[in-house]
Each structure stands twice: as structure tokens, then as C-alpha cells.
Amino acid sequence: MADDSQSFPIAHYKAHHKSDEEQRRHLTTFKALQKERSNKCFIYVFSAFVFLSVAVLIFALIVLRVNSPALHFSSLSVAKFSLSNTNSSSPSLNLTVTAQLAVDNSNFGPFNFDYASVGFIYAGAIVGQSTTGAGRAKAKGTKTMNVTVQASANNISADYNNSRLLNLSSFANLRGRVRLIHIFRRRASSEISCSMILDLNTHQIQHNWVCE
């Protein structure tokens, strides 16, 4: 019986030692799981930050980027035409031209402008100019305007007596602001210059004008 009584403390020590090992093993496993979860959390947060940064960058490059509105003449027609002093060495020309000007706004916000200026040039000098009223081109939209320009050119003898074709240049320009997401306002401007030919026989501008 004495031998049996001495075996209990040893068994108790072994059981206690085994319990400590299990606790240490569980603790190590718990710490490893915590570390793994912490690493995963960091990866998730970092990935979300990178994704958000890329999204903001794309938004800034696409939505907040301001492009200059594009100008072009939809039509040009001569409403009035008159020649004077045709028997002299310096005949004169008087024109009334109706121009339809289009403003193409490719931005994600509306483009507001005070006025657009349209004019004609002959022999390097401005022979007629007019302005439109204020306007607004919607986001990703086009605004069309009609403007009437009265032009007068003197001493057109070379063109009048020879080819009966008058080389003209027209121009248009405007300045305004693009409003983005109802907060930001950015300045924008646009201009266009075109070369065209006025037929003195038909009193009309030929349709093959070239703009830049």
C-alpha cells in the first residue's frame, strides 16, 4: 500500500506538467492567430488605402480635368452683299454675314461664358467684328449661337478684276469658367481661325473653308 500511496504525487505532477504544456501551446497558437489576424487587417487596410488613392487619382484626372471647349462654325451665309466704286481702281465691298457658332463642351461640368467674339480679316486687317451675348454650354453638351457680322473691305481691285474670288479669314474666341461638382471653378478659353473664299459672282462663301 505504501508503494501505491507514493505514486499519486508523481501522477499529479505529470498531469500538472502536461496541463502547463497545453496552456503554453494554446497560448502560442493564440498569439500566432492574433499575429495572422493583425497582418491580414494591415493588408486589408493598406489595400483599401491603395484602392482609394487610385480611385481619387482617376477621379481627379478624368472628372476634375478641364479641357478647353471646342469651337467651330456650323454655317456661314452672306445675308447682304454690295460692291461700290466698281468703275474705279479701288472698289469696295460691304457684307453682312450670318454665322452659326457651336461650342462643344467635353467637360463634366457646365461652361459659362460672358460673350463670344466673331470677326473677319482681309489683307491682314480686321474688316468686321461682332460679339454674342452670354451663354452656357451644358456638361458634355453643345451650345449653338447665331451672330451677325457686318464687314467692309476697301481696295479689292486685284481680286475683283482677276479671279473674282476674295480670300478671307474668320476668327472666333471666347473665355469663361467650367464649374465642376458645384464647387470648383476653372478658367477655360478657346479660339478658332478659318481661311475661306468669297465668290464675288455668287455672293456666297464657298463651303471648303479650312479651320485650325
C-alpha positions, 0 to 999 in steps of 0.5 A, a space after each residue: 500500500 505504501 508503494 501505491 500511496 507514493 505514486 499519486 504525487 508523481 501522477 499529479 505532477 505529470 498531469 500538472 506538467 502536461 496541463 502547463 504544456 497545453 496552456 503554453 501551446 494554446 497560448 502560442 497558437 493564440 498569439 500566432 492567430 492574433 499575429 495572422 489576424 493583425 497582418 491580414 487587417 494591415 493588408 486589408 487596410 493598406 489595400 483599401 488605402 491603395 484602392 482609394 488613392 487610385 480611385 481619387 487619382 482617376 477621379 481627379 484626372 478624368 472628372 476634375 480635368 478641364 479641357 478647353 471647349 471646342 469651337 467651330 462654325 456650323 454655317 456661314 451665309 452672306 445675308 447682304 452683299 454690295 460692291 461700290 466704286 466698281 468703275 474705279 481702281 479701288 472698289 469696295 465691298 460691304 457684307 453682312 454675314 450670318 454665322 452659326 457658332 457651336 461650342 462643344 463642351 467635353 467637360 463634366 461640368 457646365 461652361 459659362 461664358 460672358 460673350 463670344 467674339 466673331 470677326 473677319 480679316 482681309 489683307 491682314 486687317 480686321 474688316 468686321 467684328 461682332 460679339 454674342 451675348 452670354 451663354 452656357 454650354 451644358 456638361 458634355 453638351 453643345 451650345 449653338 449661337 447665331 451672330 451677325 457680322 457686318 464687314 467692309 473691305 476697301 481696295 479689292 481691285 486685284 481680286 475683283 478684276 482677276 479671279 473674282 474670288 476674295 480670300 478671307 479669314 474668320 476668327 472666333 474666341 471666347 473665355 469663361 469658367 467650367 464649374 465642376 461638382 458645384 464647387 470648383 471653378 476653372 478658367 477655360 478659353 478657346 479660339 478658332 481661325 478659318 481661311 475661306 473664299 468669297 465668290 464675288 459672282 455668287 455672293 456666297 462663301 464657298 463651303 471648303 473653308 479650312 479651320 485650325 
